[in-house]
Amino acid sequence: MLFLLNDVVFDLDAACPVTPADARRFETLGLDYVLELGCELFAEDPLIHRNDPQRARRLAWLIADRSPHVNAALFAAPQAGCAPELVEPRFCALPAMVMDQLHRRASTGKLNAVAADKVVWNRLAA
């Protein structure tokens, strides 16, 4: 399964980002808790999806595991070190064709925040 986190496409099927023991530990975490965790991570580092892709991939896996129809998430933090309450999360379910296109663009280095925004989030449109 492909998952877009901000402007990075993760292939969650390539290798499970968590061990079976961690997966069991995470079973009790609800989606609300995972979203809080995501907001905390992005409040600390708004570029965590680039700076620490392993942690970001685990977050993507947790979101997809808790909400299987979601394959894209955006965590918009105004600045590093901000309060987690200021991080705006967004989620959506993108068609497979769109995810494949985003994955191809990412693999050629042509996917960035502006390109992802134009295709998915439309935050910069005005």
N, C-alpha and C positions, 0 to 999 in steps of 0.2 A: 504494500500500500504506500502510495506517495502522500506526503503531508507537507503542506506549505506553512512554514512558521516565519512570519514577517516576510522576508524576501529570500529565504533559503528553503529549498525542496529537499526533504529527507525521505529516503527509501526505507520505510520501517520494516519491510520484508527482508532486506539484505542480511541483517543479523539482528536478533532481538537486542535492543539496547539495555535490557535489564536481565539479570540472572534469574533463574527460576525461583530462588529464595527471595530475591527482591520483589518479584512479581507477586508472590504470596503475601509479603509484607504490605504491598500496595493495594491488595484486594479490598481492604476496608476503607480506603480513601474514596470519598465521594467526589463528584465533579466539582462541587463548590469549593472543596478544599484544594483540589488541583488548580483551579482558577486562581485562588488566593496565592498559592505557591508560585504560579506563573507571574502574577503581578509583583510579588516580592522579588523574584529573580530579575525581572526586567526593570524594576525600580532601582535595584542595585547596579545593574549593568544593562542599559538599553540596547546594547549590541551583543548580548549574550549568544544569540544565534550565530554570530560570526566569531566572537571571542572564545566561546566555550561550546563548540558544537556538540560535544558528548552530552553535556547537561541539557542543552536545548533539545537534542534528539530524544532524551528520556522524557522531557516535558511533552513533546509532541506525541510520543507513545502513550503517555498517561492520558492525554486528552482524547486521543483516538480510541483507547481502550475503554474509557468511560462513556464516550459518545461516538459510536462507530460511524454514524452518518456524517460527522464533521471531518473534513480533510484539510482545513485551512484555518489558521489562527493568526491574529495580529495583536500584539501587545505594544501599544504606543505609550512610551514614557516620555515626559517632557524633558527630563535630564537625568543624568546619573545621580544616584543618591537621593532621589525624590521619595516622597511617601508612597507606599504601594497603592494607596487610595487614589492617587493621581494617574495611575496607569489605566489606560482605556483598552480593555480586551474586546476583540471582535472575532466572530467565528462564522464559517460558512461551509457549505457542502458544494464543491465544485465538480462539474462533470469530468469524467475520466479523460476526455479529449483535451480539456483545458489543463488538467494536471500534467498530461503528457507533454503538451506544448511548453509549460513552465519548466518541466524537467529538462527538456531539450535545450531551452534557452539557458538554464543554469549550467548545464554541462558544457556549453560553449562560452561561458562567462558573460552572457548577455542579459542575465537577470540581476537587477538591482532594485532598490527600494522604489524608484520612480516607475520602472517597468511593471513591477508587481502591483503597485498602486493602480496603474492604468488598467491592468487586466482584471484585478480582483476587487480592490477596496474603494477606489474612486474618492479618496480623501483629498487629493490635490486638485480635483476638478472644481472649478468655480467660475 
